[in-house]
Amino acid sequence: MNTPAFEELVDKHGQAAFKYILSLTKHKELAEDLFQEVLLSAYLAYPSIKEQSKYKSWLLMIAMNKCRDFWRKEKKSKHFWREEVYAYSVLFEPHSITEEEVLDKYSREQIAEKVRTLPDIYRDPIFLYYYQNLSLLEIAEKSNLPMSTVKTRMRRAKERLRPKMQSLA
C-alpha cells in the first residue's frame, strides 16, 4: 500500500470530510469519533480506488455511510431503551382502570346475568359459544347433539335474549 499517497490525500481532503461529518452530527466529539472510523475504512479500502481525482467524493461517501450506520444503531438503541422503560413501567406502575373498562365489565356482567335466566337447553350453547369460544361443531360434539339441534337452540336462545338485552341499551 502506498501510505504516503494516502496521507497526502487525507491532508488534502480530510478537513472537508470532518466538516461534513460535523455538519451532519452537530456534535464535535461524535464527529471526531466518526471521522476516525471514516479514516480507518478509507485506509483499508484505499487500494481499491482507481482514480485519485474522485477521492474527495469517495471519502465524503464513506463519511455519509458511517453517519447513517451510527444513526441506525442509535435509533435501535433508543427504541430498545423505550421498550425496556415501557416494560418496567407496566410492571411497576399501578394500573389505573379507565371508565370504559369499568363500563365494559359492568355490561359484560349484565349480559351474563341475562343469559343465566335462560333455560339450561338454551343457556349452555350460548355460554359455550360466546364465553368458551367453542365452534358450533365442538358444541354439538361436546353435548352429543346433532348440529341442527345446536343451531336451533342457539337461534331460540338469541330470540329469547333479544327483548332482555334491549333493556340494557
Residue pairs with C-beta under 8 A, 6 or more apart in sequence:
1 46
1 47
2 46
5 52
6 42
6 43
6 46
9 52
9 55
9 59
10 39
10 42
12 56
13 55
13 56
13 59
14 35
14 39
14 59
16 56
16 59
16 60
17 35
17 38
17 59
17 60
17 62
17 63
18 31
18 32
18 35
20 60
20 63
20 64
21 31
21 34
21 35
21 38
21 63
21 66
21 67
22 28
22 31
24 31
24 63
24 64
24 67
25 31
25 34
25 67
25 70
30 70
34 63
34 66
34 67
34 70
35 63
37 66
38 59
38 62
38 63
38 66
41 62
41 66
42 58
42 59
42 62
45 62
49 55
49 58
107 168
110 168
111 165
111 168
112 131
114 161
114 164
114 165
114 168
115 123
115 126
115 127
115 157
115 161
116 123
117 164
118 126
118 157
118 160
118 161
121 153
122 153
122 156
122 157
122 160
123 157
124 143
125 139
125 143
125 150
125 153
125 154
125 157
126 154
126 157
126 158
126 161
128 134
128 138
128 139
128 142
128 143
129 135
129 136
129 139
129 154
134 142
136 147
136 150
136 151
136 154
137 147
139 145
139 150
140 146
140 147
140 149
140 150
143 150
